[in-house]
Amino acid sequence: MSETIELEDPKIPIVMNKNRNELALNYSVKIGRGILRIIGGWPLDDETSIVEKIYSYFANAFCYFLFTFILLPGLLRIFVIEQNVRIRLKIFGPLCTCSINATKYSILMTRGKKIKECMKHVKDDWKKVVLEKDYESMMSHAKVGRTLAVMSASFIYGAGMSYRTILPLSKGKMIIGNLTIRPLACPSYFVIFNEQETPAYELVFFGQFLAGFAVYSVACGVCGLATFLIMHVCGQLEILMRMMRDIVDEKNDNDSDPDKRIAEVIQHQTRARNFVKDVEEILQYMCMVEILGCTSLEWENSDTTGLVTYFIFLLSFAFNMFIFCYIGELLSEQGMKVGVTSCTLNWNRLPTKSARSLVLIILASNHPIKIVAGKLMDMSLSNFNNIIKTAVGYFNILRSSV
């Protein structure tokens, strides 16, 4: 049963159910954590069982094996077998997608300690939730983050796995002289055996399918982690704005003195900004790699089924890039709202000494809050437009040069 205690103002109930807060936390992080656990990308902690640790180590090794299974034979195909520039570019697209997600996976593995620190920070934030309005604010942002993570997973898995199966199968067999060529999602060259012979072809096809699953799981898991962390920051900034308004709110005059409320705001603001720095440290290079990946795919000439599949595949990666830019835009807008709130407080209601302390809050609140990809580009909708324009220009150059 949920237990609630009313304050003097009946409009502000206090949440006393800790289990509800824990369930809310699990709800918000479930998608990204679940996907990353499958590929061994979620950091281990002291509570992790031995079986989970063994599985995580095995998943790490297997993922890197799958990445190598795509990259090494693909590069051999480009530099040893193929001489046609057009065909080389076609092979380069899947290889670039694989290498980029392998890079993101490696970055993710090196950020395990920082992710654990952020998770501890998030858990502490949920434990500190007291007011019902704060709980509702955090839940509303958590729902947005979860929805974006589900949409990303649906697009990436649906389009990506179709690309790995429907696209090569839709091309059909090609007969060149006495040879029958069966297409693969990622054309490869294996020195020790012929991938066109049975059962080698079936094994390679299945191996590329598993590699595709690993690649797209990295993309979905990173996106789920990013939406979870950034939407949590947005929820904390909304609570910060509520705390700022409460500094000069008359109904709180009997609860505590203004200086104490100002100190609580400064503490919460500092805590939120430190969390943003940690989140940026986790995401900045993965966002930069995501931007590079958005411009690395090559167009495919095939039948109608293949064209539709490839178009959906390209659209899914563009949508994933849009999610990164969209949550970056939400974070920046929330930061600007904090700045406006700090500047429009009714400071004249406070004693002169207390009102002077608001200067520190105003200065800190008007410092921009944003996620920068590799310290080069802000993640925002305006830059998303620039990325798409660059990708389109890249495609046009390739199509006109071959």
Backbone torsions as a table, in degrees:
resi	resn	phi	psi	omega
1	MET	NA	141.6	179.3
2	SER	-85.2	126.4	-177.8
3	GLU	-105.1	128.2	-177.1
4	THR	-130.0	136.7	177.4
5	ILE	-115.9	135.0	-177.6
6	GLU	-91.3	140.6	172.5
7	LEU	-85.4	-177.9	176.9
8	GLU	-59.3	-37.4	174.1
9	ASP	-88.3	112.6	-175.4
10	PRO	-65.3	-10.1	-178.4
11	LYS	-82.4	-6.8	-175.8
12	ILE	-124.1	80.0	177.0
13	PRO	-75.5	152.7	177.5
14	ILE	-100.9	133.5	177.3
15	VAL	-84.2	124.3	-178.4
16	MET	-115.5	3.3	-177.5
17	ASN	-93.6	102.3	-178.4
18	LYS	-69.9	-32.6	-179.7
19	ASN	-62.7	-36.6	179.6
20	ARG	-64.5	-38.4	178.3
21	ASN	-66.3	-39.0	177.9
22	GLU	-65.6	-40.9	177.2
23	LEU	-63.9	-38.6	179.0
24	ALA	-64.7	-40.4	178.1
25	LEU	-63.2	-46.4	178.8
26	ASN	-62.9	-36.2	178.6
27	TYR	-63.0	-41.5	-174.7
28	SER	-74.1	-31.0	-174.0
29	VAL	-102.7	-4.3	-169.3
30	LYS	-59.5	-44.0	-174.4
31	ILE	-65.1	-56.3	-178.9
32	GLY	-62.6	-42.4	-179.9
33	ARG	-65.0	-41.3	-179.2
34	GLY	-63.0	-44.3	-179.5
35	ILE	-66.9	-43.2	-178.4
36	LEU	-68.1	-31.3	176.8
37	ARG	-65.6	-34.7	-180.0
38	ILE	-60.5	-39.6	-177.6
39	ILE	-99.4	11.1	177.4
40	GLY	72.2	23.0	-177.3
41	GLY	-94.8	-6.2	179.4
42	TRP	-87.6	132.9	-175.5
43	PRO	-64.5	144.4	178.1
44	LEU	-85.2	151.4	176.6
45	ASP	-132.5	-175.6	-176.9
46	ASP	-66.5	-24.3	-178.3
47	GLU	-86.0	-5.5	-179.1
48	THR	-70.9	133.2	-179.7
49	SER	-73.1	164.2	-179.7
50	ILE	-64.0	-38.9	179.5
51	VAL	-61.7	-43.5	179.5
52	GLU	-65.3	-38.0	178.3
53	LYS	-64.8	-43.6	178.8
54	ILE	-62.5	-43.2	179.3
55	TYR	-62.6	-40.4	-179.0
56	SER	-62.6	-44.2	178.9
57	TYR	-64.5	-41.1	178.1
58	PHE	-64.1	-42.2	-179.9
59	ALA	-63.5	-39.6	177.1
60	ASN	-59.5	-50.1	-178.5
61	ALA	-63.9	-41.0	-177.3
62	PHE	-67.8	-38.5	178.4
63	CYS	-63.1	-44.1	178.9
64	TYR	-66.6	-33.2	174.9
65	PHE	-63.6	-43.0	179.8
66	LEU	-65.8	-39.7	177.1
67	PHE	-61.4	-43.8	178.9
68	THR	-65.7	-35.5	-179.9
69	PHE	-61.7	-28.3	177.2
70	ILE	-88.7	-46.5	-169.7
71	LEU	-72.1	-49.6	-173.9
72	LEU	-63.9	-52.4	177.4
73	PRO	-64.1	-32.1	178.2
74	GLY	-65.9	-43.2	178.4
75	LEU	-66.1	-37.9	175.9
76	LEU	-62.5	-38.3	178.5
77	ARG	-63.0	-40.8	-177.9
78	ILE	-67.9	-46.4	-170.2
79	PHE	-94.1	-16.4	-177.1
80	VAL	-108.5	-41.9	-172.1
81	ILE	-97.6	-56.0	-170.8
82	GLU	-79.6	137.8	176.2
83	GLN	-114.7	-20.8	-178.8
84	ASN	-76.7	127.7	-177.3
85	VAL	-63.9	-40.0	-179.4
86	ARG	-60.1	-45.0	-180.0
87	ILE	-67.2	-38.0	177.4
88	ARG	-59.9	-41.3	179.0
89	LEU	-65.8	-37.1	177.9
90	LYS	-62.6	-41.7	-179.9
91	ILE	-70.6	-32.4	-176.5
92	PHE	-63.8	-33.8	-177.7
93	GLY	-56.3	-58.5	178.0
94	PRO	-60.4	-36.6	179.1
95	LEU	-64.5	-40.0	-179.9
96	CYS	-66.4	-41.3	177.0
97	THR	-60.1	-44.0	179.7
98	CYS	-65.2	-45.6	-177.7
99	SER	-65.2	-36.3	-179.4
100	ILE	-67.4	-44.0	179.0
101	ASN	-72.0	-29.9	172.9
102	ALA	-64.7	-38.1	176.6
103	THR	-65.1	-44.2	177.5
104	LYS	-61.5	-38.3	178.9
105	TYR	-63.6	-42.5	179.0
106	SER	-64.8	-42.4	177.2
107	ILE	-61.7	-41.5	179.0
108	LEU	-60.1	-41.5	-179.7
109	MET	-65.8	-34.3	179.8
110	THR	-77.4	-13.6	-178.9
111	ARG	-100.8	16.0	-177.2
112	GLY	-58.7	-44.2	-179.1
113	LYS	-64.0	-40.9	180.0
114	LYS	-68.9	-35.5	177.1
115	ILE	-64.3	-40.6	177.9
116	LYS	-63.4	-39.1	177.2
117	GLU	-63.6	-41.0	178.7
118	CYS	-65.7	-39.5	178.8
119	MET	-64.9	-38.9	176.2
120	LYS	-63.7	-39.8	177.6
121	HIS	-61.7	-45.2	-179.1
122	VAL	-64.3	-43.8	179.0
123	LYS	-59.6	-42.8	178.6
124	ASP	-63.9	-37.9	178.0
125	ASP	-62.7	-42.2	179.4
126	TRP	-68.1	-34.5	178.0
127	LYS	-66.3	-29.1	-177.8
128	LYS	-83.1	-5.3	-179.3
129	VAL	-65.3	122.8	-177.9
130	VAL	-118.1	-48.6	-176.8
131	LEU	-83.2	145.1	178.9
132	GLU	-61.6	-38.9	-179.4
133	LYS	-64.7	-33.1	176.9
134	ASP	-69.4	-39.7	177.8
135	TYR	-61.7	-45.3	-179.5
136	GLU	-64.9	-36.7	178.6
137	SER	-64.7	-46.6	179.8
138	MET	-66.2	-37.5	179.7
139	MET	-68.0	-37.8	-180.0
140	SER	-62.9	-40.8	177.9
141	HIS	-72.3	-35.2	177.0
142	ALA	-63.1	-38.3	178.7
143	LYS	-65.2	-39.5	177.5
144	VAL	-62.8	-45.7	179.3
145	GLY	-61.8	-42.6	179.6
146	ARG	-65.6	-40.9	179.1
147	THR	-62.0	-43.4	178.7
148	LEU	-64.4	-38.5	179.0
149	ALA	-65.7	-41.0	178.4
150	VAL	-65.1	-42.6	179.2
151	MET	-63.5	-42.0	179.1
152	SER	-62.2	-46.4	-179.8
153	ALA	-62.5	-41.0	-179.3
154	SER	-63.3	-45.7	-179.4
155	PHE	-66.5	-49.9	-173.9
156	ILE	-66.9	-49.6	-179.1
157	TYR	-64.9	-45.1	-178.1
158	GLY	-62.4	-50.6	-178.1
159	ALA	-73.5	-41.3	-176.3
160	GLY	-66.1	-46.3	-179.3
161	MET	-70.5	-29.3	173.1
162	SER	-65.9	-38.5	177.9
163	TYR	-62.3	-35.1	-179.0
164	ARG	-77.6	-19.0	-175.2
165	THR	-118.8	-60.1	-174.3
166	ILE	-64.8	-43.5	-175.9
167	LEU	-61.1	-51.5	178.9
168	PRO	-65.9	-36.7	-178.6
169	LEU	-70.8	-29.5	-179.2
170	SER	-69.3	-21.5	-180.0
171	LYS	-73.6	-28.0	-178.8
172	GLY	74.9	177.1	179.8
173	LYS	-78.2	145.6	175.8
174	MET	-117.7	129.7	-179.1
175	ILE	-104.9	118.0	178.6
176	ILE	-121.5	102.3	-176.0
177	GLY	65.8	-121.2	178.4
178	ASN	-95.7	3.9	-177.2
179	LEU	-102.0	140.3	174.3
180	THR	-111.3	115.8	-176.7
181	ILE	-99.6	123.0	175.8
182	ARG	-105.7	122.2	-172.6
183	PRO	-69.8	150.8	173.6
184	LEU	-120.7	155.6	178.0
185	ALA	-61.1	-37.4	177.7
186	CYS	-124.9	98.7	179.1
187	PRO	-53.7	133.6	-172.3
188	SER	-138.6	166.0	174.6
189	TYR	-136.2	115.6	179.0
190	PHE	-105.4	119.3	-173.5
191	VAL	-64.3	-38.0	-170.3
192	ILE	-88.1	-11.2	177.6
193	PHE	-155.0	162.9	179.6
194	ASN	-93.1	114.3	-175.7
195	GLU	-71.0	-8.0	-179.9
196	GLN	-87.8	-12.8	-178.8
197	GLU	-87.7	152.0	175.8
198	THR	-85.0	136.8	4.4
199	PRO	-94.2	11.4	-177.8
200	ALA	-60.1	-40.6	-178.9
201	TYR	-60.9	-45.9	-178.6
202	GLU	-63.4	-39.8	179.7
203	LEU	-67.7	-41.6	178.5
204	VAL	-65.5	-42.3	178.7
205	PHE	-58.9	-45.8	179.3
206	PHE	-66.8	-38.6	178.4
207	GLY	-63.8	-39.8	177.3
208	GLN	-68.5	-31.8	175.2
209	PHE	-63.6	-46.6	177.8
210	LEU	-64.2	-39.8	178.0
211	ALA	-63.0	-39.3	176.3
212	GLY	-62.0	-40.5	177.8
213	PHE	-61.2	-42.0	178.9
214	ALA	-65.0	-44.3	-179.5
215	VAL	-60.4	-47.2	-176.2
216	TYR	-75.2	-25.6	174.8
217	SER	-67.6	-37.4	175.8
218	VAL	-61.4	-47.2	-179.2
219	ALA	-60.8	-45.5	-179.0
220	CYS	-69.7	-41.3	-178.0
221	GLY	-65.0	-42.7	178.6
222	VAL	-64.4	-41.2	178.6
223	CYS	-64.2	-42.8	178.1
224	GLY	-62.9	-40.6	177.3
225	LEU	-64.3	-42.5	-178.7
226	ALA	-64.3	-46.0	-179.6
227	THR	-64.3	-39.0	179.0
228	PHE	-61.9	-49.0	-175.8
229	LEU	-69.1	-44.9	-175.4
230	ILE	-71.6	-38.5	178.2
231	MET	-68.5	-28.9	174.0
232	HIS	-65.9	-41.2	176.4
233	VAL	-60.0	-43.5	179.4
234	CYS	-59.7	-40.6	177.2
235	GLY	-63.5	-39.9	178.7
236	GLN	-67.6	-35.1	178.0
237	LEU	-69.5	-33.0	176.4
238	GLU	-67.4	-39.1	174.9
239	ILE	-63.7	-38.0	177.9
240	LEU	-60.3	-41.8	179.0
241	MET	-65.0	-37.5	176.8
242	ARG	-63.5	-41.7	179.2
243	MET	-65.4	-36.9	177.4
244	MET	-63.4	-44.3	179.9
245	ARG	-64.9	-32.8	-179.5
246	ASP	-71.0	-15.7	178.9
247	ILE	-60.1	-40.5	-175.5
248	VAL	-109.6	11.5	-179.4
249	ASP	-79.5	126.5	-173.6
250	GLU	-63.3	-30.1	-175.3
251	LYS	-68.4	-16.2	179.7
252	ASN	-98.0	5.2	-176.2
253	ASP	-60.6	-31.7	-177.4
254	ASN	-89.3	-7.3	-177.4
255	ASP	-81.4	-44.4	-178.8
256	SER	-163.1	163.8	-179.5
257	ASP	-76.9	156.6	-177.3
258	PRO	-57.6	-38.1	-178.6
259	ASP	-62.4	-37.2	178.8
260	LYS	-67.6	-41.0	179.2
261	ARG	-66.7	-37.0	177.0
262	ILE	-64.4	-41.0	178.4
263	ALA	-63.0	-38.5	178.2
264	GLU	-65.2	-38.7	178.5
265	VAL	-65.0	-45.1	-179.9
266	ILE	-62.1	-41.3	179.2
267	GLN	-64.1	-44.7	179.8
268	HIS	-65.8	-40.0	-179.8
269	GLN	-64.9	-44.6	178.5
270	THR	-62.6	-41.3	179.8
271	ARG	-63.5	-42.9	-179.8
272	ALA	-65.4	-42.0	-179.5
273	ARG	-67.5	-37.8	176.1
274	ASN	-63.5	-36.6	178.0
275	PHE	-66.4	-39.6	177.9
276	VAL	-60.9	-40.2	178.4
277	LYS	-62.2	-40.9	178.7
278	ASP	-66.1	-41.5	179.3
279	VAL	-63.4	-41.8	179.0
280	GLU	-64.5	-36.9	178.3
281	GLU	-63.3	-35.1	179.2
282	ILE	-73.3	-41.7	-167.1
283	LEU	-98.5	-20.7	-167.1
284	GLN	-59.4	-44.4	-178.2
285	TYR	-78.3	-30.3	175.1
286	MET	-68.2	-34.9	175.2
287	CYS	-66.5	-39.6	178.8
288	MET	-63.7	-42.4	177.9
289	VAL	-64.4	-37.2	177.7
290	GLU	-62.6	-40.2	178.0
291	ILE	-63.4	-43.8	178.4
292	LEU	-62.6	-38.2	-179.4
293	GLY	-68.3	-27.7	-178.1
294	CYS	-69.0	-18.8	-178.5
295	THR	-110.7	15.6	-172.4
296	SER	-108.3	-0.1	-175.2
297	LEU	-89.6	142.8	-177.7
298	GLU	-108.3	147.9	-178.9
299	TRP	-71.2	148.9	-176.8
300	GLU	-119.1	125.3	174.0
301	ASN	-91.9	117.8	-177.4
302	SER	-153.6	-167.7	177.4
303	ASP	-75.8	-177.8	-176.0
304	THR	-59.5	-44.7	179.5
305	THR	-60.7	-43.8	179.3
306	GLY	-64.1	-40.5	-179.8
307	LEU	-64.7	-42.6	179.2
308	VAL	-63.8	-45.2	179.6
309	THR	-61.5	-44.2	-178.2
310	TYR	-68.6	-36.3	178.1
311	PHE	-64.4	-43.8	177.7
312	ILE	-63.4	-37.1	178.5
313	PHE	-62.2	-47.0	177.6
314	LEU	-63.2	-40.8	-179.7
315	LEU	-63.4	-37.4	-179.3
316	SER	-65.3	-39.9	178.9
317	PHE	-70.2	-36.4	176.1
318	ALA	-65.2	-38.3	178.8
319	PHE	-65.8	-38.4	177.7
320	ASN	-63.1	-40.5	176.0
321	MET	-64.4	-37.5	178.0
322	PHE	-61.9	-40.3	-180.0
323	ILE	-61.4	-44.5	178.4
324	PHE	-59.2	-45.8	-179.0
325	CYS	-69.4	-35.5	-178.6
326	TYR	-66.6	-46.0	-180.0
327	ILE	-69.5	-30.9	173.6
328	GLY	-64.6	-39.0	176.9
329	GLU	-65.4	-41.9	178.1
330	LEU	-60.5	-41.8	179.5
331	LEU	-63.6	-43.8	179.7
332	SER	-64.1	-42.0	178.9
333	GLU	-64.0	-40.5	178.9
334	GLN	-64.8	-37.8	176.5
335	GLY	-63.8	-38.9	177.7
336	MET	-67.2	-36.7	177.2
337	LYS	-63.5	-37.7	176.7
338	VAL	-61.7	-42.2	178.7
339	GLY	-62.7	-43.2	179.1
340	VAL	-64.9	-41.9	-180.0
341	THR	-61.2	-43.1	-178.6
342	SER	-65.1	-32.6	-177.3
343	CYS	-82.9	-14.9	-176.2
344	THR	-110.6	15.1	176.7
345	LEU	-68.6	146.5	177.5
346	ASN	-79.8	71.0	-175.5
347	TRP	-63.8	-20.3	-178.1
348	ASN	-67.1	-14.3	177.7
349	ARG	-79.5	-13.4	-176.1
350	LEU	-94.8	158.2	171.3
351	PRO	-60.7	153.4	-175.1
352	THR	-56.9	-42.5	-178.5
353	LYS	-64.0	-40.9	179.7
354	SER	-70.0	-37.2	-179.2
355	ALA	-63.3	-34.2	178.7
356	ARG	-63.4	-30.7	-179.1
357	SER	-67.9	-19.1	179.5
358	LEU	-67.5	-18.6	-179.8
359	VAL	-59.0	-41.0	179.4
360	LEU	-62.4	-41.8	179.9
361	ILE	-65.2	-42.5	-178.9
362	ILE	-64.7	-43.5	179.7
363	LEU	-61.9	-44.8	-179.5
364	ALA	-68.9	-35.7	-176.6
365	SER	-70.1	-26.6	-177.5
366	ASN	-92.7	5.1	172.2
367	HIS	-81.2	126.2	-173.4
368	PRO	-57.4	141.1	173.7
369	ILE	-113.9	119.3	-176.9
370	LYS	-160.8	163.1	175.3
371	ILE	-105.0	124.9	-178.0
372	VAL	-109.7	125.1	179.6
373	ALA	-76.9	109.8	178.5
374	GLY	59.8	24.6	-178.4
375	LYS	59.2	26.1	-178.8
376	LEU	-119.8	-37.2	-171.9
377	MET	-142.7	131.7	176.0
378	ASP	-70.3	141.8	174.9
379	MET	-84.1	99.8	-177.5
380	SER	-147.6	166.1	-178.3
381	LEU	-67.9	-33.1	177.8
382	SER	-64.6	-40.4	177.5
383	ASN	-72.7	-26.3	174.4
384	PHE	-61.7	-41.8	176.7
385	ASN	-60.3	-40.5	178.7
386	ASN	-64.9	-38.3	179.2
387	ILE	-64.0	-45.3	-179.8
388	ILE	-63.7	-41.3	177.9
389	LYS	-61.5	-41.1	178.6
390	THR	-64.3	-41.2	179.7
391	ALA	-63.9	-43.6	179.1
392	VAL	-63.2	-42.6	177.0
393	GLY	-62.2	-38.2	177.8
394	TYR	-62.1	-44.9	178.5
395	PHE	-61.1	-42.9	-178.0
396	ASN	-64.1	-39.3	178.4
397	ILE	-63.5	-43.5	-179.5
398	LEU	-64.8	-42.5	-177.3
399	ARG	-68.8	-30.6	-179.2
400	SER	-85.2	-14.2	-175.9
401	SER	-96.7	-9.1	-177.8
402	VAL	-127.8	NA	NA
